[in-house]
């Protein structure tokens, strides 16, 4: 199974999202200037569905 984490981070950085801090377990907290909210990014993003959920929380279009 593919890990979408690195591709997801590249998309977030390209859209000016910023890393805020480490979260609990294997999660990171990011901030989106589009949605003006913090959102969680799991480091073990193994499904395209979860990657798209993260993008939706950031206010971005689906990419996977």
N, C-alpha and C positions, 0 to 999 in steps of 0.2 A: 504494500500500500504506500502511496506517495505521501510525503510530508509537504504541505503547502505553506509552511511557516515562512520560508525565505522569500518566496514569490509574493506572499501577502505583505510582508514587511516592505518589500521594494515598492509595491503599489501605494502603501500608506505614506512612505517617505516622499514619493513622487507627487502626492497630493497634499504635502505640507503638514501631515500629521506628525505629532511629536511624542517621543517616549517620555512618560512622566516618572514611573518608578516600577520596581519589581512588585508583583502581587504575591498572593499566597500560592504555594506549590509551584507549578510550572506555568504561571500566568504573568503577563505584563500589563500594566495600565498605560494606555495611550490617550492623547487628546486630539480631537478632530476640530479644525477651524471651520469646517463645513457645518457640522451639527452643533458645534460649541459645547460638546460633552466629552467626558471621559468614557472610555470603553475598554473592555478586557480582551486581550489577545492570548489564547493558549499557545504555548510553545510547541505543543503536540497537536497541531492542526492537521489531522489525517484525512479529513473528507472535504470535498469541494463545497459541500453544503454548509459546513461550519465556517469555511473561509468566506463564503458569501454572506453569512449571517454577520460576521465581523465587519465586512464592508458596508452592510446595510446600517449597522449601528454607527458607523463613521460617517454616514450620509453619502456614501459612494455607490456607484452602479456595480452590479454583479460582474465579475471578471472570470469566474471559473465555471 
